[in-house]
């Protein structure tokens, strides 16, 4: 299962923004959070924790300079969708470079340097000037993701 706009040919199901999946007592709501990529989604689990992937990180956010990234969309989706969740909502990102595993929406609104005191225009300018090196193995990772991890 992949987000509805993902460009892959190996998914068995696409999930739409706002769609609810129920697995036993677990309720998962898909929230489209494009910007890091053009098809990124976060998943709100049981209304009190969110799996943000690479959109919202602990004290950071996903880069927007490749894979069809869009700084303005990322800012809009984080500030208008994720930051409107209750402050106590636990945030579980896809990874963290400092070894942290969880934060909260309230902490990120208060301490995340990518968003504190930034409006949309200043966020876009900051993201456009990060000048980060390309991730190692990105040339292998993107095609592997598009094949859903399959070798063929």
ZAKOL-794848 format. One record per atom (N, C-alpha, C): residue number from 1; residue in one letter; atom name; x, y, z. Coordinates in steps of 0.05 Angstrom, whole numbers. Layout:
<nodes>
  resi  resn  name      xx      yy      zz
   NUM     A    CA       X       Y       Z
...
</nodes>
This chain:
<nodes>
  resi  resn  name      xx      yy      zz
     1     X     N      17     -23       0
     1     X    CA       0       0       0
     1     X     C      18      25       0
     2     X     N      11      44     -17
     2     X    CA      27      68     -20
     2     X     C       8      92     -22
     3     X     N      18     117     -17
     3     X    CA       1     141     -21
     3     X     C      -9     143     -49
     4     X     N     -33     155     -53
     4     X    CA     -46     155     -78
     4     X     C     -31     167    -102
     5     X     N     -13     185     -97
     5     X    CA       1     198    -119
     5     X     C      29     186    -124
     6     X     N      36     164    -110
     6     X    CA      62     152    -113
     6     X     C      65     140    -142
     7     X     N      88     145    -153
     7     X    CA      93     135    -180
     7     X     C     108     108    -177
     8     X     N      92      88    -174
     8     X    CA     102      60    -172
     8     X     C      83      43    -187
     9     X     N      92      20    -197
     9     X    CA      75       2    -211
     9     X     C      71     -24    -196
    10     X     N      81     -25    -172
    10     X    CA      81     -51    -158
    10     X     C      63     -51    -133
    11     X     N      48     -29    -129
    11     X    CA      31     -28    -105
    11     X     C       6     -44    -110
    12     X     N      -4     -56     -89
    12     X    CA     -30     -70     -92
    12     X     C     -53     -53     -83
    13     X     N     -47     -30     -71
    13     X    CA     -68     -12     -62
    13     X     C     -57      16     -57
    14     X     N     -72      37     -65
    14     X    CA     -64      64     -60
    14     X     C     -83      76     -39
    15     X     N     -71      91     -20
    15     X    CA     -87     102       2
    15     X     C     -90     132      -3
    16     X     N    -114     143       1
    16     X    CA    -120     171      -4
    16     X     C    -119     187      21
    17     X     N    -114     213      18
    17     X    CA    -114     232      40
    17     X     C    -141     230      55
    18     X     N    -139     228      81
    18     X    CA    -163     226      97
    18     X     C    -175     198     100
    19     X     N    -165     179      84
    19     X    CA    -175     152      86
    19     X     C    -168     140     113
    20     X     N    -187     124     123
    20     X    CA    -184     111     149
    20     X     C    -181      81     145
    21     X     N    -161      70     157
    21     X    CA    -157      41     158
    21     X     C    -162      32     186
    22     X     N    -177      10     190
    22     X    CA    -181      -1     216
    22     X     C    -171     -30     216
    23     X     N    -153     -35     234
    23     X    CA    -141     -62     237
    23     X     C    -145     -69     267
    24     X     N    -165     -85     272
    24     X    CA    -172     -92     300
    24     X     C    -179     -66     314
    25     X     N    -166     -61     337
    25     X    CA    -171     -36     352
    25     X     C    -154     -13     343
    26     X     N    -139     -16     322
    26     X    CA    -121       6     313
    26     X     C    -135      21     290
    27     X     N    -136      47     293
    27     X    CA    -148      64     273
    27     X     C    -126      82     261
    28     X     N    -122      81     235
    28     X    CA    -100      95     221
    28     X     C    -113     114     201
    29     X     N    -106     140     203
    29     X    CA    -116     160     184
    29     X     C     -93     169     167
    30     X     N     -95     168     141
    30     X    CA     -75     178     123
    30     X     C     -78     208     120
    31     X     N     -55     222     122
    31     X    CA     -55     251     120
    31     X     C     -34     258      98
    32     X     N     -43     268      76
    32     X    CA     -24     275      54
    32     X     C      -6     298      64
    33     X     N      20     294      62
    33     X    CA      40     314      71
    33     X     C      61     317      50
    34     X     N      53     322      25
    34     X    CA      72     325       4
    34     X     C      90     349       9
    35     X     N     113     349      -3
    35     X    CA     132     371       0
    35     X     C     160     359       0
    36     X     N     165     340      18
    36     X    CA     191     326      17
    36     X     C     192     310      -9
    37     X     N     170     297     -15
    37     X    CA     166     285     -41
    37     X     C     138     293     -50
    38     X     N     132     287     -75
    38     X    CA     105     295     -85
    38     X     C      83     275     -77
    39     X     N      89     254     -62
    39     X    CA      68     235     -55
    39     X     C      71     226     -26
    40     X     N      83     242      -9
    40     X    CA      88     235      19
    40     X     C      62     236      35
    41     X     N      60     217      54
    41     X    CA      37     217      73
    41     X     C      47     211     101
    42     X     N      32     222     120
    42     X    CA      36     215     148
    42     X     C      12     199     157
    43     X     N      15     185     179
    43     X    CA      -7     167     188
    43     X     C     -13     172     218
    44     X     N     -37     182     223
    44     X    CA     -46     187     251
    44     X     C     -57     161     262
    45     X     N     -45     151     283
    45     X    CA     -53     125     294
    45     X     C     -68     130     320
    46     X     N     -93     120     321
    46     X    CA    -111     122     344
    46     X     C    -114     150     355
    47     X     N    -109     170     338
    47     X    CA    -114     198     345
    47     X     C     -94     210     363
    48     X     N     -74     195     372
    48     X    CA     -55     207     392
    48     X     C     -26     204     385
    49     X     N     -20     193     362
    49     X    CA       8     191     353
    49     X     C       9     192     323
    50     X     N      30     204     312
    50     X    CA      31     207     283
    50     X     C      58     197     273
    51     X     N      57     181     253
    51     X    CA      81     171     239
    51     X     C      86     190     216
    52     X     N     107     206     218
    52     X    CA     111     228     199
    52     X     C     130     222     176
    53     X     N     142     199     177
    53     X    CA     161     192     156
    53     X     C     183     213     155
    54     X     N     188     225     131
    54     X    CA     209     245     129
    54     X     C     198     273     126
    55     X     N     172     277     130
    55     X    CA     161     304     127
    55     X     C     169     321     152
    56     X     N     159     314     175
    56     X    CA     167     327     200
    56     X     C     185     309     215
    57     X     N     210     319     220
    57     X    CA     229     305     236
    57     X     C     231     318     264
    58     X     N     245     306     282
    58     X    CA     249     318     308
    58     X     C     269     341     304
    59     X     N     259     365     309
    59     X    CA     275     390     305
    59     X     C     285     394     277
    60     X     N     269     384     258
    60     X    CA     277     388     230
    60     X     C     253     380     212
    61     X     N     260     377     187
    61     X    CA     240     368     167
    61     X     C     255     357     143
    62     X     N     241     342     127
    62     X    CA     253     331     103
    62     X     C     262     352      83
    63     X     N     283     347      70
    63     X    CA     293     365      50
    63     X     C     275     366      26
    64     X     N     276     386      10
    64     X    CA     257     390     -12
    64     X     C     271     395     -39
    65     X     N     297     389     -40
    65     X    CA     312     396     -64
    65     X     C     315     374     -85
    66     X     N     302     352     -81
    66     X    CA     302     330    -101
    66     X     C     277     313     -97
    67     X     N     273     294    -114
    67     X    CA     249     276    -113
    67     X     C     223     291    -114
    68     X     N     221     311    -131
    68     X    CA     197     328    -135
    68     X     C     189     342    -109
    69     X     N     209     350     -93
    69     X    CA     203     364     -69
    69     X     C     192     392     -75
    70     X     N     178     404     -55
    70     X    CA     167     430     -58
    70     X     C     165     443     -30
    71     X     N     182     463     -25
    71     X    CA     184     475       2
    71     X     C     158     488      11
    72     X     N     145     501      -7
    72     X    CA     119     514       0
    72     X     C      98     494       8
    73     X     N      96     472      -7
    73     X    CA      77     451       1
    73     X     C      84     438      27
    74     X     N     110     433      32
    74     X    CA     118     421      57
    74     X     C     110     440      80
    75     X     N     116     465      78
    75     X    CA     109     485      99
    75     X     C      78     484     104
    76     X     N      63     486      82
    76     X    CA      34     486      85
    76     X     C      24     461      98
    77     X     N      33     438      90
    77     X    CA      23     413     101
    77     X     C      31     409     130
    78     X     N      55     417     138
    78     X    CA      63     415     166
    78     X     C      48     435     183
    79     X     N      47     460     174
    79     X    CA      34     480     191
    79     X     C       4     479     191
    80     X     N      -8     471     169
    80     X    CA     -37     470     167
    80     X     C     -50     443     174
    81     X     N     -34     422     173
    81     X    CA     -45     396     179
    81     X     C     -33     384     204
    82     X     N      -7     381     205
    82     X    CA       6     368     228
    82     X     C       5     386     253
    83     X     N      12     412     250
    83     X    CA      13     430     273
    83     X     C     -15     437     283
    84     X     N     -36     428     270
    84     X    CA     -63     433     281
    84     X     C     -72     409     298
    85     X     N     -56     388     299
    85     X    CA     -63     366     317
    85     X     C     -58     374     346
    86     X     N     -70     361     365
    86     X    CA     -66     368     393
    86     X     C     -36     368     400
    87     X     N     -28     387     417
    87     X    CA       1     389     424
    87     X     C      12     364     436
    88     X     N      -4     348     450
    88     X    CA       6     324     462
    88     X     C       9     300     443
    89     X     N       1     304     418
    89     X    CA       4     283     398
    89     X     C      33     275     395
    90     X     N      39     249     399
    90     X    CA      67     239     396
    90     X     C      75     239     367
    91     X     N     100     248     361
    91     X    CA     110     249     334
    91     X     C     132     228     332
    92     X     N     128     209     314
    92     X    CA     148     188     308
    92     X     C     158     192     279
    93     X     N     182     204     275
    93     X    CA     191     207     248
    93     X     C     203     182     236
    94     X     N     208     182     210
    94     X    CA     220     159     197
    94     X     C     248     153     206
    95     X     N     263     174     215
    95     X    CA     290     171     225
    95     X     C     298     196     239
    96     X     N     320     195     253
    96     X    CA     332     218     267
    96     X     C     362     215     267
    97     X     N     376     236     260
    97     X    CA     405     235     259
    97     X     C     418     237     286
    98     X     N     403     243     307
    98     X    CA     413     245     334
    98     X     C     405     220     351
    99     X     N     391     201     340
    99     X    CA     382     178     355
    99     X     C     357     181     371
   100     X     N     343     204     367
   100     X    CA     318     209     382
   100     X     C     296     193     368
   101     X     N     276     185     383
   101     X    CA     255     168     371
   101     X     C     227     181     373
   102     X     N     222     199     391
   102     X    CA     196     211     393
   102     X     C     197     239     403
   103     X     N     178     255     394
   103     X    CA     174     282     403
   103     X     C     144     286     406
   104     X     N     135     311     407
   104     X    CA     106     317     406
   104     X     C     101     340     387
   105     X     N      77     343     379
   105     X    CA      70     366     362
   105     X     C      76     392     377
   106     X     N      69     393     402
   106     X    CA      75     417     418
   106     X     C     104     424     419
   107     X     N     121     404     423
   107     X    CA     150     408     424
   107     X     C     160     418     397
   108     X     N     151     406     375
   108     X    CA     160     415     349
   108     X     C     151     443     342
   109     X     N     127     450     350
   109     X    CA     117     478     345
   109     X     C     134     498     361
   110     X     N     143     490     384
   110     X    CA     158     508     402
   110     X     C     188     508     396
   111     X     N     200     485     388
   111     X    CA     229     483     387
   111     X     C     241     476     360
   112     X     N     225     470     340
   112     X    CA     236     461     314
   112     X     C     246     486     299
   113     X     N     273     488     296
   113     X    CA     284     512     284
   113     X     C     276     517     255
   114     X     N     266     496     241
   114     X    CA     257     500     214
   114     X     C     231     515     212
   115     X     N     216     517     235
   115     X    CA     190     529     235
   115     X     C     187     552     255
   116     X     N     201     552     276
   116     X    CA     199     574     296
   116     X     C     206     600     283
   117     X     N     189     620     286
   117     X    CA     193     647     275
   117     X     C     196     647     245
   118     X     N     185     627     231
   118     X    CA     187     627     202
   118     X     C     159     629     190
   119     X     N     156     647     171
   119     X    CA     132     647     155
   119     X     C     138     631     130
   120     X     N     118     628     113
   120     X    CA     122     611      89
   120     X     C     145     620      72
   121     X     N     147     646      67
   121     X    CA     168     656      49
   121     X     C     196     652      61
   122     X     N     199     657      87
   122     X    CA     226     653      99
   122     X     C     233     623     101
   123     X     N     213     606     104
   123     X    CA     217     577     104
   123     X     C     228     568      76
   124     X     N     214     578      56
   124     X    CA     222     571      28
   124     X     C     251     580      23
   125     X     N     257     605      31
   125     X    CA     284     615      26
   125     X     C     305     598      41
   126     X     N     299     591      66
   126     X    CA     317     575      82
   126     X     C     321     548      69
   127     X     N     300     535      61
   127     X    CA     302     508      48
   127     X     C     317     510      22
   128     X     N     313     531       7
   128     X    CA     327     534     -19
   128     X     C     357     539     -16
   129     X     N     365     546       8
   129     X    CA     393     552      13
   129     X     C     407     533      32
   130     X     N     397     509      36
   130     X    CA     409     490      54
   130     X     C     435     479      42
   131     X     N     437     477      16
   131     X    CA     461     467       2
   131     X     C     471     441      14
   132     X     N     454     421      17
   132     X    CA     461     395      29
   132     X     C     472     377       7
   133     X     N     491     360      14
   133     X    CA     501     341      -6
   133     X     C     479     320     -12
   134     X     N     480     308     -35
   134     X    CA     461     287     -41
   134     X     C     466     264     -22
   135     X     N     445     251     -12
   135     X    CA     448     227       5
   135     X     C     464     206     -10
   136     X     N     480     191       5
   136     X    CA     494     168      -6
   136     X     C     473     148     -15
   137     X     N     478     135     -37
   137     X    CA     460     114     -48
   137     X     C     433     124     -57
   138     X     N     429     150     -60
   138     X    CA     403     160     -69
   138     X     C     396     149     -97
   139     X     N     417     145    -114
   139     X    CA     412     135    -141
   139     X     C     402     106    -140
   140     X     N     408      92    -119
   140     X    CA     398      64    -116
   140     X     C     372      64    -101
   141     X     N     369      82     -81
   141     X    CA     346      81     -63
   141     X     C     320      89     -77
   142     X     N     320     110     -93
   142     X    CA     296     119    -106
   142     X     C     285      98    -125
   143     X     N     301      86    -143
   143     X    CA     290      65    -160
   143     X     C     280      41    -144
   144     X     N     294      34    -122
   144     X    CA     285      11    -106
   144     X     C     258      17     -93
   145     X     N     254      42     -84
   145     X    CA     228      50     -73
   145     X     C     207      48     -94
   146     X     N     213      56    -119
   146     X    CA     193      55    -140
   146     X     C     186      27    -148
   147     X     N     204       8    -142
   147     X    CA     199     -21    -147
   147     X     C     188     -35    -122
   148     X     N     182     -19    -101
   148     X    CA     172     -30     -76
   148     X     C     192     -50     -64
   149     X     N     218     -45     -68
   149     X    CA     238     -62     -57
   149     X     C     245     -87     -73
   150     X     N     230     -91     -95
   150     X    CA     235    -115    -112
   150     X     C     260    -111    -129
   151     X     N     274    -132    -134
   151     X    CA     298    -130    -150
   151     X     C     292    -128    -180
   152     X     N     270    -138    -188
   152     X    CA     262    -138    -216
   152     X     C     242    -117    -222
</nodes>
